[in-house]
Amino acid sequence: MSGVLIGFGVITSVVVIGYMLGRLDLLGPGARNVLTRLAFYVASPALLFTILADVDLSVLVSGPILVSVLGVAAVALAFVVFGLVRRCGVSRTTVGALSSSYVNAGNLGIPISVYVLGDASLVAPILLTQLLVMAPVALTILDLADGDVRGVGPVLRRALGTPVRNPVVIASLAGVAVSASGWVPPEPLMEPFHLIGGMAVPAMLLAFGISLHGSPFPGRGPERVPVLVAVALKSVVQPLVVWILGALVFDLDPFTLFSVVVLAALPTAQNVFNYATQYRSGEVMVREVVLLTTLLTIPVLFTVTFLLG
């Protein structure tokens, strides 16, 4: 479990620094928004391009990815039903569905894959699925819900045009195109992307830490019910569904089953908070879900390791 502890230690330290920046007001009242926009429009696209340009796309057709995708779909759909019943609205339901299913496959998934599972490539399928399917679909929905477009024709044109306007989607598609082409960009060309992409995770974590200053204890405010529902879906239901599918339906071997359940038990990714902030929808809910699922991940992973490891 050293990978879990290392990953959490790094994340916690940066979030604490962000909290102190907010508490001391060193960066001014607009610091969180500046960091969020920096991550969304500049750093995250650069990071995603470098990741996807160097990945083996064949992992998308592997058996375990279907188990992971079905687990994600099940919990996301469950929150959509909850959102419809509670009349949360399209934007809040969308970010809620993301917070219930979008795992922290980057800054936690990679070290856990290396130190716990022994193979960094194991996290690639779920990472690619989130970047190439979940994020583009969710951002398209948020983009449509955020605008004033009406009518079938205009809505269809807006939906088809969103991928070519959203920097996250553009960078992901560009990275996939480079990987599929087999072309290896020269290092001098990629170095600026590596340099700028290195700001993405710290910027998101610092913005998250700043947002915690002055916030009430998670799970006790007006967002209590949707927060607790999303946390239960992410930390308990998603790994349980993946285990049921992997063991009883797809008959995965013990190590593969352990791997997909471990990855399903990861907390909600910081990207979701970034999206919620960018579209000004469900920010408090997502912030609390990210915090609570992160705190629950260690006991959940210890339980999974005890039962399946």
N, C-alpha and C positions, 0 to 999 in steps of 0.2 A: 504493500500500500504506500510505498514511498513516493510513487508518482502522484498519488492523490494529495499527499501532504505538501509536496513541492509545488504542485499547481495551485493549491489553495493558498499557500503561503505567499506566492507571488501576487496573486489576484488581491488578496486581503491587504497587502502592504500598499499597493497602488491605490486601492479604494480609500484606505485610511488617509493617504496623502491628499487625495481629492477632498475628503471630508474636512481636513485641516485647512485646505485652501479656501473652502467655503466658509468655515468658521472664522477664519482670520480676514476674509474678504480681500485677499491679496490680488486677485485678478479682476475685481469689480463685479457688479451685479449681472453683467451679460456673459460671464465666463462659461457657464454651462452651455448656453446656446451656441457660442462661438466654437467650443470644443465639439459639440454635437454636429454642427454643420461642417466643420473641418473633417471629421471622421466620415460623414455621410457622402460628401461631395468630392473629397480629395483622397484621404488616406485609405479608407476601406476599398474603394475601387482599385487603387494601386495594389493593395494586399491581395485582393481576390484575383486580380489578373496574374500576379506572380504565382499564386497557388495553382490555379487551374491551367496555366500554360505549361506546367511541368508535371501534370498528373496523368496516370494511365487510365483512360476512359473506359477500358474494359471492365473495371470494377463495378460499373453501373449495371452490368448484366449478371453479376454473381448472385448465388442463391440467398445468402444472408440479407442482402439489401432489400429483398421483397418482404422479409419478416420485419425489418426496421421500418420500411415505408408503410406497411399495414398498421404497425403500432402507432406511428405518427398520425396516420389518417383516422384511426379509431378515436384517439383522445382529442384531436382537433375537431372532429365531427361532434363529439360529446359536448365540447364547449360551445360550438355553434348552436346546438339544440338548446343549451342553457341560455345562451344569449338571445335566442328567439323567444324563449319563454319569459325571460326577464325584460325583453324589449330594450336591449342594450344599445341598439343601433348598429349599422354596418361597420363603422370604423372601430368601435370599441370591441365588437364581437370578433373582428379580424385580428386585432392585436391580442385579444384574450386567447383566441385559438392558437396563435403563434406562441404566446407565453406558456401554454399548456403542452406544447409539443416540440418546440425548436430547441434542440440541445446545444450545449456549449461544446461543440466539436472542435473548436480551434484551440484556444488557450488552456482548456482543461482536457479536451479529448485527446489531443496529440501527446502530452506528457503521460496521461494515463495509459494510452495505447503502448507507449514505449516502456514504461516502468512496471505496469501491472500486467498487460497482455503480451508484451515482448515484441510487438510488431506495429510500427507507426502507420503502415498502410491500411490497417483494419478500420481506422476512422475515416478513411477516404470516401467510401460509398455514402455514408450518411451526410458527410460534409458536402459532397457534390450534389446530393439530392436536395439539401436545403438551399444551396446556392443557385442551382439551376432550375428548380421547380417551385419550392415553397416561397422563397423570397420574391421571385418575379411575379407569381400569382398574387401573393399578399400585397405587394407594392402596387400592382395594377388596380386591385380592389380599393386600396386606400387612396390612390390617385383619383379614381373615379368618384369615390365618396366625398373627397375633399373639394371637388370642382362643382361647377354649376351646369354641367352638360346634361341636356334632356333630349329624349327621342332615341329611337332604335339606331338610326344611322349615325348621329353624332356620338352616341355612347360606344358603338362598335368601332368607329374611327379612333376615338380616344383610347379604347382598350388596346387596339392593334398598335397604336403609336406610342403607348407608354413605355414599352421596352427600349425604344430608341431615344427616349428622353431621360430615363432614370440612370444615373451614373453607376449604381450598383449592378444593375442588369446589364448595361453596356459592357462593363469591365468583365463580368462573368462570361458573357457570350464571346467576347474577344479572346479571353483566355482559353475557352473551349476550342475556338477556331484554330488558335495556334497549336494546341495540343493535337487536334485531329489532323492538322496538316503535316505533322511530323517535323516541322521546321524548329530548329533550336536557335532562338535569338542570341546574338553575341552578348557576352557579359556586360560590355560597356553600355549597350542599349538597355539592359534590364536593371542595371545598378540604380538609376534614379527611381524606378518603381519599387525596388527593395527598400531604398532609403525612405521614401515617402510612405510606403506601406507599413514601415515599422512604427509609424505614429498612430496607426489605427486603434490597436488594442489599448495602449496607454491613454489615448484621448477619450475612448469610450469609458474606461474604468475611472478616469479622473472626473469626467462629467457625471458619472453615476455617484461617485463619492461626494461631489459638490451637492448633488440633489438630496443627499441624505441629511444635510445640515438643516435643522429646524423641522424635520419631518417627524410625525408621530410614530410610535412603535408599530411595526407592520402587523396587519391582521386585526386591528382594533378600530379603524376608522370607518367611514361610510362605504368604503370599498371592501369591507370585510368578507362578504359572501362571495363575490366573484374571485377575490384573492384566494380564499381557502379552497374554492372549487378548482381553480387553476393549479394550485400547489398540489392538491390531492391527485389530480390527473397526471401532472408531470412527475411527481416523485414516487407515486405508488402505482397508479393505474397503468401508465405507459410501460414500465419494466415488467409488470405482471402480464399485460397483454402480449408483449414480445416473448416472454417465457412460455406462455400457453401456446402461441403460434409456433414457436421454434421447437418445442418439445412434443406437442401433441399433433400438430398439423404437418409441419415440414420435416420432423424427425432429424433435426440437426445433431451433429456429433457434440459431445460434452463441451469441448473447448470452444467451438463456434457458438454454441448456445450461451455459454458463459460470456463470451465477447459481446454478443449483440445485447444481452441483458445489461451488462455493465455500461455500455454506451447509451442505452435507453434511460439509464438511471442518472445520467449527467444532468446538472441543473439547467435552467433556462438561460439561453445565451444573451450576452450584453447587446447583441445586435437588435434584439426585439425592443429594448428600451430606447435604443437609438432611433428606430423606426417610429415608435410611439411619440417620442419627443419631436421628431421631424414633422410628423403629421398632426401633432397636438391632440392626441386622442389616447386616453387610458394611461397617461404617464404614471400616475400614482399607483394604479393597479399593477402595471408591469414592473415598476421599481420594487414594490413589495414582493411580488412573485419571484423576481430574480434573487432578492435577498434571502427569502425564506427557503427557496429550493436549493440555494447554495449552502445554507446552513444545514439542511437536511441530507445533503449528498453524502457526507462522510458516514453517518450511521446507516444510510441505505446501502452504500457500497460495501460496508463491512458485513451487512446482512446477506447481500448477494454473494459475496465471497465465501461466507460461512456455509451457505446452502448449496452453492454450485461450484465453488472454486476447488 
